[in-house]
Amino acid sequence: MNKLLMTPGPTNVPERVIKKISQGMLHHRTKEYSKIFGELNERLKYVFQTKNSVLTFPSSGTGGLEAALVNSFSKGDKILAVSIGDFGDRFIKIAKTYGLDVDEIKIPWGSAVTIDKIKEKLTDEHKGLIITHNETSTAAVNPIKEIGEFLKNKNILFIVDAVSSLGGIDIKMDDWGIDVLVTASQKALMSPPGLAFIGVSEKALESAEKSNLPKFYFDFLNAKKFLDKENPENPYTPAVPLIVGANEALKMIEEEGLENVFLRHKNLANKFREEVKKMGLTLFTDPNAFSNTVTAINIEDGKASFIKENLEKNYGIIIAGGQGYTKGKLIRIGHMGYVNEEMIDRTLNALKNSI
Ligand SMILES: *Cc1c(COP(=O)(O)O)cnc(C)c1O
């Protein structure tokens, strides 16, 4: 039996996508591949809401975050970062690994940063701001639009981790002035794990020219050079089956319409939260920062692993637990990507019978 993946990634992959992937291997230096890769690139621009190039690398989301940093900065550059949970902290850890000088804004888990906090901490010395859009460990969403408005016309790179939001929660790369926007295939984009997609603004590409952090495989300028060929391709052997699959998944998003996709996520998230509260459970996240792709539910100590196991064993539903200090105290349920009301109802019913 196919398990229902109600986790915040990887998520369910539609049959249509699986079928495309199973059609057999293409060679990556053929026109046939170029055509598909070219289509994928146009569709990525649509979901990123951008005219910029969106680069594709074989990697999970974390590799995408690393690529964003090594192409944007030079050793010792000072950047501002927002820590609101485990993924924001991972982004900071990668930055420190490469010798960046990171100033951190620390926000209690479950809440979002405020624009006032950003205004208070940002100085002319900061070369970049790195931030998570949808903090998957706490189910809280940061106000990217407002931050983008504040940063407009400032000499700073605005780098956003939208791994668990892009394709589920509205994020407008161009309108909101985002310079580097990172996501991955296995969350809201309904594809198997293994691809990182990275939107890069003109400003980001200019910074990539100057950046001196070590990079070879994850080189933006090299990837862009191959992408811009008359028949677009990749510098090295790409993850062909995943690219074929992602192209089909994005075609499905295009057919549904991005606005409808966002509305579906919003409606399902609202329903899910309301029904969870009716069970007498409480939500971990500040209601002002609720996420439409993941819900974090408080669970009394010791019961989280029973609930997780029971959902898997008796209902074939996979969910996630807490990360960091919330381990054992939370369950997190993803409702992103290929998700519908029937799946939400099935999960609610299973949860009700397991608490
Ligand atoms: C899933 C996720 C990532 C990346 O995780 P990978 O396992 O490397 O794909 C990064 N940031 C956020 C917010 C995520 O949800």
The ligand as an ORCA input file, in Angstrom:
! r2SCAN-3c Opt
* xyz 0 1
  C      13.205     20.821      4.198
  C      13.778     22.148      4.422
  C      15.093     22.460      4.070
  C      16.057     21.531      3.399
  O      16.066     20.262      3.801
  P      16.660     19.106      2.855
  O      16.403     17.890      3.647
  O      18.085     19.404      2.653
  O      15.889     19.179      1.565
  C      15.543     23.749      4.271
  N      14.756     24.677      4.786
  C      13.479     24.441      5.108
  C      12.645     25.541      5.637
  C      12.952     23.166      4.938
  O      11.680     22.921      5.255
*
